[in-house]
Amino acid sequence: MQLKIASYNIHKGVGLDRKRDPDRILSVLAEIDADIVALQECDRRFGRRECVLPRARIEDSRYRPVPIDTRPDSMGWHGNGFLVKKTVEVIDTAALTLPALEPRGAVRVDLRKDGKRVRVIGMHLDLSGLKRRDQARAVLAHLDSLGKPVPTVLAGDTNEWAARGGVFRCFDDGWDILDCGRSFPTRRPIARLDRMIVTKHWEVEDTGAHHSLLSSRASDHLPVWARLKL
């Protein structure tokens, strides 16, 4: 079974031209053509925290939003949400509150494709290195509480500038830290802030940062992706 998983900090849909353009974000996702997309900053920060991607436009695409039981107008939790292709079955979801100086969270989704169950956590970690490590440990503790492990992917904006140290020291030999390429800032990417961390169940076929004319303008981060096989 093969999956292409993407992670994209969409900056609340606001591009480098300072225009909020959800159709542009959806067009970038169509270019990537991933089975599962972890989004960061997908909800407005204040007020009703509604999703910046209109649900009607999502439903007109090849994706559907994964329902997270939080605010009715939001797509996710503290800006973290998921889109999945309509051929992917959603089994279970959960919203995780992470320790932070400012509101931070993560979302978990358990999915089934081709008869196989997989687990993906989308996250947006803190700017503080100490808090990032606390948050990574909280995610790992949540996974441990679920019992029998399944093939798992952590995806998101780690805010970690170190290549292998920093928050990545929280992960033992049961995990692989993937290098998806430089993703921030979009004008001249120098930092690998957007990453994926996968359990040893997976065979990693390919990874990358998606740099196109649209993606270089749609957000301050480039989307990253990984093609994985069980």
Buried (B, 14 or more C-beta within 10 A) or exposed (E): EEBBBBBBBBBBBBBBEEEBBBEBBBBBBEEBEBBBBBBBBBBBEEEEBBBBBBEEEBEEBBBBBBEBEBBEEBBBBBBBBBBBBEEBEBEEBBBBEBEBEEEBBBBBBBBEBEEEEBBBBBBBBBEBBEBBBBBBBBBBEBBEEBEEEBBBBBBBBBBBEEEEEBBBEBBEEEBEBBBBBBBBBBEEBEBBBBBBBBBEBBEEEEBBBBBBEBBBBBBBBBBBBBBBEE
